[in-house]
């Protein structure tokens, strides 16, 4: 089959097949929807593909035009090398391999296949650091039990047929029946399972009811060598009977309902979480290439497959059967049914051994502050009076730190040059150079105030964007900084949002669509989407386009866009000329998201999850889709003041009045809940790039505002140690009793504190920021300090690697 990905009207293509024939197309749209078409013949598929290519859709990826062979696509896309460098996760890599090898969510006969990862389903506690907890990934499922393998080998040796080649296994590791076995509890698989078994469910004793029993079956049963489906690594609902379906009763009279879990799993959410952690573990990362060799690689067929005890019935392999040349319609139909229901081996992607993944200790960009938090140390940036503090928002790129002052939207903006994880030769594991307050007239909508340079005793002042702020709106909530290091602000009296440059606080664009002041803004991780919440009770979704090098020279001072109407400029230039020379950075709004009944307090967006999460005073937390703007989920009874969304699909909420911090799945299942003392409040929340951990900034509060807690004072100490000290976990049951002010490291799944960074009295936190690879944490405090937390050993490793590379 040929697989394509449309970007608006664009596509990329790769080889694929349907029922072992190259006769189908799968279309992937940029909004993550996809469509599967079988044209019945290779010629029909080829004609459709050529028609799409000849239409010249924009942004067509040349990789997919150069070849349609899966193995070549894998090589050209550099996926294996990216995985070996830990640039993509094990889960993501397996999904990419499945797609390239012709397996799709749209084809139940060629569903994505995932490996059994664990072998321990009996212990009370799962030890992911113990190699014996894992399955041997160098062997196919049929070879895991030596006694049963001997029987398979005897069958292979003794089998003699003039037409049918020898094989170890008559069944397959992935088939339509296997998929329905695991997914029968969710639609549309429930209905498909009924159709497969002639209008009723299979007998309850043969259905998926116990994970441990299923594992024992694939080890013992001569006709059972099935692997897993990807849902068991992210969708706990496949283990529960959410639709209250009557699956029947077993021979022992037990009613089949929710799947029985291993002793080490508290519930389906906990099982899926630990199962995913096992998939991404260092042990699996070191051995996953061995399983890939069996399923997609050089041990899939031929002599290597025989040596690896990995030979299946011949009709499962691509190229062994030509259905179009079978003249007898009855035999042709029977062959099609056998291929459809008894399994198909993926297209072979590699004929040489797969690369090994680098040891995690050698991957510098993964040595995050979450990996070894006790090793991180604080470094106060010298001359903090030149840092534009306290900050409402901070953004740390690979070469620059952008600081937006606390008085947003009329805040001052500062740029500082830096190089993280690079020793400065003076004991600091990063370079940091203060930004320069250059002179010059602002003009237009700007106010620039400059005083004497450093050393004159006068305070530096950075460029400031003129704005009429609306009272009662939190500064932190209405400021976001893009990947292009430009600032987006809300809270303006004219109900607008503005795009502001960081190198002069110039207003580049202004957009209007809300009917009341904007109360919160948020960007997706790659800054391609923006969401804005307002006192008009709506949440708007915008698309953000990347900056062009000639942007400022073309646009001039600023431009304005109102709603979805053609935009007009504040300059005297022709709108048509401007539109020709300049692509609007802020496009939209592309969706209007409704459902709240009062002012929006917080919102967030994920382009990967295609989801927007928002909260307001009197409404539940709402989840909307990016694609159509529909309300997907209402977290009933969940009231929040702040929401965050992780890359793995966890929603974290903070309720100020109840002092409750909670996490939920996207389907609204409560994962964990913890309580903070009423003397403390959360000022900032950040989630790690891998979605496993979270940071919360805890401040003291009295009558709703920050204050200094004398019991945490360390003013009698001197030096940097006087400002910070490490504290072990203070988590007691489901409460966080951390000191104030402090920064807590939380496990996002359990909300348990695994490390605390304690700050000095008076250093209430105004902003937190993680750099892209999460190796540095930047903290702005109320007493105008900028502190950077990092592991000093990491900079030494970076230098050592640079020396090795010459």
ABEGO torsion letter per residue (X at the ends): XBBBBBBGABBBBBBBBBGGBBABBBBBBAAGBBBBBBAGBAAAAAAAAAAAAAAGBBGBBAAAAABABAAAAAAAAGAAAAAAAGABBAAAAAAAAAAAAGBBAABAABBBBBBBABABAABABBBAABAAABBBAABBAAAABAAAAAAAAAAAAABBBAABBBBABABBABBAAAAAAAAAABOAAAAAAAAAAGGBBBBAAABBABAAAAAAAAAABAABABBBBAAAAABAAAABBAAGBBAEBBAAGBBBBBBBBBAABABAAAAAAAAAAAAABAAAAAAAAAAAAAAABAAABEAAAAAAGABBBAAABBGABBAAABABAAAAAAAAAAAAAAEBBBBBABABBBBBBBBAAABAAABBAAABAAABBBBBBBGAAAAGOBBABBBBBAABBBBBBAAOAABBBBBBBBBBGBBAGAGBABBBBBBBBBBEBAEEABBBBBBBBBGAGBBBBBBBBBBBBBBGBBAAAABBBBAAGBBBBBGBAAGBBBBBBAAGGBBABBBBABABBBABBBBBAAGABBBBBBAAGBBBBBBBBBBBAAAAAAAEABBBBBEABBBBBABABBAAAAAAABBBABBOBABBBBGBABBBABBBBBAAAGBBBBBBAABBBBBBBAAAGBBABBBBGBBBABBBBBAAGBBBBBBAAAGBBBBBBAAGBBABBBBBBAABBBABBBBBAAGABBBBBBBBBBGGBBBBBAAABAAABBEAAAABBBBBBABBEABBABBOBBBBBBBAAAGBBABBBBBBBGABBABBBBBAAGABBBBBBAAGBBBBBBBAAAAAAAAAAAAAAX
